[in-house]
C-alpha cells in the first residue's frame, strides 16, 4: 500500500503499533525492512510516540524527548485489524484529536466489529443473514444445557466464532455437537461473547464499497478457499490458500443484487469511506446472505478490496487518493457541526 501512495501529493509518516499497544514512528527503510520479515514486530524499532488527544494539529509527541517539537500529521489512514484498531477505539482517539481519517467513524467501526450487533441490525433492516445464536461467557457457564435445543435447531455443521474479532481468528467449524464445548472455549479466549451460526453450502462472494453519503459498489469477486474455510493464513500469508476470482462468475441479476445489498449494508451499519461486504450465495437455493462487513479491509498484495476496485476501473494509487479525499471531505463536513451549546438568557426587564 505504501508504494501506491501518490508522493507528488502526500508526504508519508509511518506508525507501527506493537502488541502492547505502543506506537512507533518508523522511517520508510525500517518499515520496508519489517514488511520483508514474516511475523516481524515493531518493538524496539523507530521512535516511541503518542498522539495527543487534544485538537493540537495531529501532534505525534516523542515519548523519549517530550519537549522536542512533535511531528505532525494531517490525515490518518488506519490499516489495522481486530480490537484496539478496527473497533472504534482508535477512531475515537482520532476524533478527539480532530484529525480526518480514512474509513468508518466510532459507531460504524464498533458495529462492524461486533458480529452480533451487526447481524441484528442487518436482520432488522430486512437484509438476509444466516441463522445464528449469540452466547455470552456467563450464559455458557450457567445455562449451557438450556441452550442445547437452540443450538441443535441451527443444524450441522456450525461455525463458532468470537463476536468481536476478525481475520478468521478464533473460528472453528463444528461437524459434531460433541466438539461444540471446545469450539466455544476457543472463541471465549478472544471475547466474552460468541456467535454460533449455521454453516451453509454456499459460494463466498465479496463486494467492495467506496464513498461517504453516496457510496458505490465494485464488481463482486469470489473466494474459493482450498481449505475447509477462508482462514487467517489464506487471507494474509498463503498466496495459494484460496483462489480469487475477479470478477465473480455471476449472472447480471446476481451481480446487481450483490451490489445493491452491499451498499444497503454499508449505509445501515453507518459506514463511511470504505468497506468490504462479504456474502454467502447458497448453492441449493440461490439465496444471498450478508455474512459480515469489514470496515478496514485488507490492503496486502493478495487482498480483495484493491483487486475489486482495480477490476472496476480504479487503479490502486487512485483508490488510495480517493480514500484520503473522502476522509478529508467527511472531516470538513463534520467540522461545521455545533459541538457546544450556549443558552441565550433573556435580557432582564
C-alpha positions as CSV (number, residue, x, y, z in Angstrom):
1,X,0.0,0.0,0.0
2,X,2.8,2.4,0.9
3,X,4.3,2.1,-2.6
4,X,0.9,3.1,-4.1
5,X,0.6,6.5,-2.4
6,X,0.9,9.5,-4.6
7,X,4.2,11.1,-3.4
8,X,3.6,14.2,-5.5
9,X,0.7,15.0,-3.3
10,X,1.3,13.3,0.0
11,X,4.2,13.0,2.5
12,X,4.0,9.8,4.4
13,X,4.6,9.2,8.1
14,X,4.6,5.5,9.1
15,X,3.4,4.5,12.6
16,X,3.5,0.9,13.7
17,X,1.7,-0.4,16.8
18,X,3.2,-3.2,18.8
19,X,1.4,-5.9,20.7
20,X,1.3,-3.9,23.9
21,X,-0.4,-1.0,22.1
22,X,2.6,1.3,22.0
23,X,3.1,3.5,18.9
24,X,6.4,3.7,17.0
25,X,7.2,6.3,14.3
26,X,9.2,4.5,11.6
27,X,11.3,5.8,8.8
28,X,10.5,4.2,5.4
29,X,13.6,1.9,5.2
30,X,12.8,0.5,8.6
31,X,9.2,-0.1,7.7
32,X,10.1,-1.8,4.4
33,X,12.6,-4.0,6.2
34,X,9.9,-5.1,8.6
35,X,7.5,-6.0,5.8
36,X,10.0,-8.5,4.4
37,X,10.3,-10.5,7.7
38,X,7.4,-12.8,8.4
39,X,6.0,-12.1,11.9
40,X,8.2,-9.1,12.4
41,X,7.4,-6.9,15.4
42,X,7.9,-3.1,15.8
43,X,9.0,-3.3,19.4
44,X,12.3,-1.6,19.7
45,X,12.1,-0.1,16.2
46,X,11.7,3.6,15.4
47,X,10.7,6.4,17.8
48,X,8.2,5.8,20.5
49,X,5.4,8.3,20.1
50,X,1.9,9.0,21.2
51,X,-0.9,11.0,19.5
52,X,-2.1,14.0,21.6
53,X,-5.8,13.6,22.1
54,X,-6.2,17.4,22.2
55,X,-7.1,19.1,18.9
56,X,-3.5,20.1,18.5
57,X,-2.8,19.7,14.8
58,X,-2.1,16.0,14.7
59,X,0.9,16.1,17.1
60,X,2.9,12.9,17.4
61,X,4.7,13.5,20.7
62,X,8.1,11.9,21.1
63,X,7.9,9.9,24.4
64,X,11.6,9.8,24.8
65,X,12.0,13.6,24.3
66,X,8.6,15.1,25.1
67,X,10.0,18.7,24.9
68,X,11.1,18.1,21.3
69,X,8.8,19.7,18.7
70,X,6.4,17.0,17.7
71,X,5.9,15.5,14.2
72,X,2.5,16.3,12.8
73,X,0.1,14.5,10.6
74,X,-2.9,16.0,8.6
75,X,-4.9,12.8,7.8
76,X,-4.6,9.2,9.1
77,X,-5.1,6.0,7.1
78,X,-5.6,3.2,9.6
79,X,-4.6,-0.2,8.3
80,X,-5.4,-2.0,11.5
81,X,-7.3,-5.2,12.2
82,X,-9.1,-6.5,15.3
83,X,-9.6,-5.0,18.7
84,X,-8.0,-1.6,19.6
85,X,-7.8,-0.6,15.9
86,X,-10.8,-1.6,13.9
87,X,-13.4,-1.5,16.7
88,X,-13.8,2.3,17.1
89,X,-11.2,2.8,19.8
90,X,-8.5,4.4,17.6
91,X,-11.2,6.2,15.7
92,X,-12.4,7.8,18.9
93,X,-8.8,9.0,19.7
94,X,-8.6,10.5,16.2
95,X,-11.9,12.2,16.7
96,X,-10.6,13.7,20.0
97,X,-7.5,14.9,18.1
98,X,-9.8,16.4,15.5
99,X,-8.0,14.5,12.7
100,X,-9.5,13.3,9.4
101,X,-9.1,9.6,9.0
102,X,-10.0,7.0,6.3
103,X,-12.9,4.7,7.0
104,X,-15.9,4.5,9.3
105,X,-16.3,6.5,12.4
106,X,-16.6,5.3,16.0
107,X,-20.2,3.9,15.7
108,X,-19.7,2.2,12.3
109,X,-16.3,0.7,13.3
110,X,-17.7,-0.7,16.6
111,X,-20.8,-2.2,14.9
112,X,-18.6,-3.5,12.1
113,X,-16.5,-5.3,14.7
114,X,-19.4,-6.7,16.7
115,X,-20.9,-9.5,14.6
116,X,-23.8,-10.0,17.0
117,X,-25.0,-6.4,16.9
118,X,-24.1,-6.1,13.2
119,X,-26.3,-9.1,12.3
120,X,-29.2,-7.9,14.4
121,X,-29.2,-4.5,12.7
122,X,-29.0,-6.1,9.2
123,X,-31.8,-8.5,10.1
124,X,-34.0,-5.7,11.4
125,X,-33.4,-3.8,8.1
126,X,-34.6,-6.7,6.1
127,X,-31.2,-7.8,4.9
128,X,-30.9,-11.6,4.9
129,X,-28.3,-13.1,7.3
130,X,-27.6,-16.8,8.1
131,X,-29.4,-18.1,11.2
132,X,-27.3,-17.5,14.3
133,X,-27.3,-17.7,18.1
134,X,-25.3,-15.4,20.4
135,X,-23.9,-16.8,23.7
136,X,-22.1,-14.8,26.4
137,X,-19.5,-16.3,28.7
138,X,-21.9,-16.2,31.6
139,X,-24.7,-17.8,29.7
140,X,-22.4,-20.7,28.6
141,X,-21.2,-21.2,32.1
142,X,-24.7,-21.1,33.8
143,X,-27.3,-22.3,31.2
144,X,-25.3,-24.4,28.8
145,X,-27.8,-27.3,28.9
146,X,-30.8,-25.0,28.3
147,X,-29.0,-23.6,25.2
148,X,-28.7,-27.0,23.5
149,X,-32.1,-27.1,21.8
150,X,-31.5,-23.7,20.2
151,X,-28.0,-24.8,19.1
152,X,-29.3,-28.1,17.7
153,X,-32.0,-26.2,15.7
154,X,-29.3,-24.5,13.7
155,X,-28.3,-27.8,12.3
156,X,-24.8,-29.1,11.4
157,X,-22.2,-28.1,10.6
158,X,-21.8,-24.9,12.6
159,X,-19.3,-22.1,12.8
160,X,-18.3,-20.9,16.2
161,X,-16.5,-17.5,16.4
162,X,-15.7,-14.7,18.7
163,X,-18.3,-11.9,18.3
164,X,-15.7,-9.2,18.3
165,X,-12.7,-10.1,16.2
166,X,-11.8,-10.5,12.6
167,X,-9.5,-12.1,10.1
168,X,-11.0,-15.6,10.9
169,X,-9.1,-15.7,14.3
170,X,-10.7,-18.0,16.9
171,X,-13.1,-19.6,14.4
172,X,-13.9,-23.3,14.5
173,X,-16.1,-25.4,12.1
174,X,-18.1,-27.9,14.2
175,X,-19.3,-31.0,12.5
176,X,-20.2,-32.9,15.6
177,X,-22.0,-31.3,18.7
178,X,-19.6,-33.2,20.9
179,X,-16.9,-30.8,19.7
180,X,-19.0,-27.7,20.5
181,X,-17.7,-27.1,24.0
182,X,-14.1,-27.0,22.8
183,X,-15.0,-24.6,20.0
184,X,-16.8,-22.3,22.3
185,X,-13.9,-22.4,24.8
186,X,-11.5,-21.5,21.9
187,X,-13.7,-18.5,20.9
188,X,-14.1,-17.3,24.5
189,X,-10.3,-16.8,24.7
190,X,-10.8,-13.8,22.4
191,X,-14.1,-12.4,23.5
192,X,-16.8,-12.6,26.2
193,X,-19.5,-13.1,23.5
194,X,-19.6,-15.9,21.0
195,X,-21.5,-16.3,17.8
196,X,-22.8,-19.8,16.8
197,X,-24.2,-19.8,13.3
198,X,-25.3,-22.3,10.7
199,X,-22.7,-23.3,8.1
200,X,-24.5,-23.4,4.8
201,X,-23.3,-24.8,1.5
202,X,-22.5,-21.6,-0.3
203,X,-20.2,-19.7,-2.5
204,X,-18.3,-16.9,-0.8
205,X,-18.8,-13.6,-2.7
206,X,-17.2,-10.2,-1.7
207,X,-18.0,-6.7,-2.8
208,X,-16.1,-3.5,-2.2
209,X,-17.9,-0.3,-1.3
210,X,-16.4,3.2,-1.6
211,X,-17.9,6.6,-0.7
212,X,-19.5,8.6,2.1
213,X,-23.1,9.8,1.7
214,X,-23.5,8.3,-1.9
215,X,-21.4,5.1,-1.9
216,X,-20.8,2.9,-4.9
217,X,-20.1,-0.8,-5.2
218,X,-17.4,-2.5,-7.1
219,X,-17.8,-5.6,-9.3
220,X,-18.1,-8.6,-7.0
221,X,-15.4,-11.2,-6.6
222,X,-15.4,-14.7,-5.3
223,X,-13.3,-16.5,-2.8
224,X,-12.7,-20.2,-3.3
225,X,-10.8,-21.5,-0.2
226,X,-8.6,-24.5,-0.7
227,X,-9.1,-25.5,2.9
228,X,-12.4,-26.0,4.8
229,X,-13.0,-22.3,5.2
230,X,-11.3,-18.9,4.5
231,X,-8.7,-18.9,7.3
232,X,-6.3,-16.3,8.6
233,X,-3.4,-17.9,6.7
234,X,-5.3,-17.8,3.4
235,X,-6.2,-14.2,3.9
236,X,-2.8,-12.8,4.9
237,X,0.0,-15.3,4.5
238,X,-0.5,-18.1,2.0
239,X,-0.9,-16.7,-1.5
240,X,-2.2,-20.1,-2.6
241,X,-4.6,-20.5,0.3
242,X,-7.6,-19.5,-1.8
243,X,-8.4,-18.8,-5.4
244,X,-9.6,-15.2,-6.0
245,X,-12.0,-14.8,-9.0
246,X,-12.3,-11.2,-10.0
247,X,-14.9,-10.6,-11.3
248,X,-17.0,-13.4,-9.8
249,X,-18.8,-15.6,-12.3
250,X,-22.3,-14.3,-11.6
251,X,-25.4,-13.7,-13.7
252,X,-26.2,-10.0,-14.3
253,X,-29.1,-10.3,-11.8
254,X,-26.9,-11.8,-9.1
255,X,-24.3,-9.2,-9.6
256,X,-26.8,-6.4,-9.3
257,X,-28.3,-7.9,-6.2
258,X,-24.9,-8.2,-4.6
259,X,-24.0,-4.6,-5.3
260,X,-27.4,-3.3,-4.1
261,X,-27.2,-5.3,-0.8
262,X,-23.5,-4.2,-0.3
263,X,-24.5,-0.5,-0.5
264,X,-27.5,-1.1,1.7
265,X,-25.5,-2.9,4.4
266,X,-22.8,-0.1,4.2
267,X,-25.5,2.5,4.9
268,X,-27.4,0.6,7.5
269,X,-24.3,0.0,9.5
270,X,-23.2,3.7,9.5
271,X,-20.1,3.1,7.5
272,X,-18.0,5.7,5.6
273,X,-15.1,5.8,3.2
274,X,-14.6,2.1,2.6
275,X,-15.8,-1.3,3.5
276,X,-15.8,-4.8,2.1
277,X,-19.1,-6.7,2.4
278,X,-18.9,-10.5,2.4
279,X,-21.8,-12.7,1.2
280,X,-22.8,-16.3,1.1
281,X,-24.6,-17.4,-2.1
282,X,-26.4,-20.6,-1.1
283,X,-25.8,-23.3,-3.8
284,X,-29.1,-25.2,-3.5
285,X,-31.4,-22.2,-3.4
286,X,-29.5,-19.2,-4.9
287,X,-30.4,-17.3,-1.7
288,X,-27.9,-14.4,-1.0
289,X,-26.9,-13.7,2.7
290,X,-24.8,-11.0,4.1
291,X,-22.1,-12.7,6.2
292,X,-20.3,-9.6,7.5
293,X,-18.9,-6.2,6.8
294,X,-15.2,-5.3,7.1
295,X,-14.7,-1.6,7.8
296,X,-10.9,-1.8,7.3
297,X,-10.5,-4.4,4.6
298,X,-7.1,-5.9,3.8
299,X,-4.7,-3.9,1.7
300,X,-2.0,-6.5,1.0
301,X,-0.9,-7.6,-2.5
302,X,-3.4,-10.5,-2.2
303,X,-6.3,-8.6,-0.7
304,X,-9.7,-8.5,-2.4
305,X,-10.6,-4.8,-1.8
306,X,-7.9,-3.2,-4.1
307,X,-8.3,-6.1,-6.6
308,X,-12.1,-5.5,-6.9
309,X,-11.6,-1.7,-7.5
310,X,-8.8,-2.4,-10.0
311,X,-11.2,-4.6,-11.9
312,X,-13.9,-1.9,-11.6
313,X,-11.6,0.7,-13.2
314,X,-9.9,2.4,-10.2
315,X,-6.2,1.6,-10.1
316,X,-4.6,1.1,-6.7
317,X,-2.9,4.6,-6.5
318,X,-6.1,6.3,-7.5
319,X,-8.0,4.3,-4.9
320,X,-5.7,5.4,-2.1
321,X,-6.0,9.0,-3.2
322,X,-9.8,8.8,-3.3
323,X,-10.0,7.3,0.2
324,X,-7.8,10.1,1.6
325,X,-10.0,12.7,-0.2
326,X,-13.1,11.1,1.3
327,X,-11.6,11.3,4.8
328,X,-10.9,15.0,4.3
329,X,-14.4,15.6,2.9
330,X,-16.1,13.9,5.8
331,X,-14.0,15.7,8.4
332,X,-14.8,19.1,6.7
333,X,-18.5,18.3,6.8
334,X,-18.4,17.4,10.4
335,X,-16.3,20.4,11.3
336,X,-19.4,22.6,10.6
337,X,-21.4,21.0,13.4
338,X,-22.1,22.8,16.6
339,X,-20.2,21.0,19.4
340,X,-21.1,23.2,22.3
341,X,-24.4,24.9,23.1
342,X,-24.6,28.2,24.9
343,X,-28.1,29.1,26.1
344,X,-29.2,32.6,25.4
345,X,-30.8,34.1,28.5
346,X,-33.5,36.7,28.0
347,X,-32.5,40.2,29.0
348,X,-33.6,41.3,32.4
349,X,-36.6,43.6,32.2
